[in-house]
Amino acid sequence: MRHLFRVLGTATTLLGGVGCAFAEGEPTALLDQQRCMFCHTVDTPFRAPSFQQIAARYRRVPDASAMLEGKLRLGGRAHWGDMAMPSAAGRGGGLLSRDDAHVLVQWVLRQ
């Protein structure tokens, strides 16, 4: 199976980036560990905005990545209605490193 993903990723690169999100991969283990899908989906608002909505709002905002990474790690006030973002510990995801927060935010911003 890993070989299939490697072949598909190589084919995607050769095609000039078509399907780039697949080639770069969803950080599934981090999404599960941090319980992101309890409130978010990729394309439809649920309890919180979709990842696509977040990307559309913040993709071109200077320093948005650092702000979102901090919010993932430490929590923060509501920007999309009444529900605040809980901290990583508050979500039950345990500690979230700066590197892992960066991986998640960069993935979201590519949506």
Beta strands, then each sheet from edge to edge (+ up, - down):
end
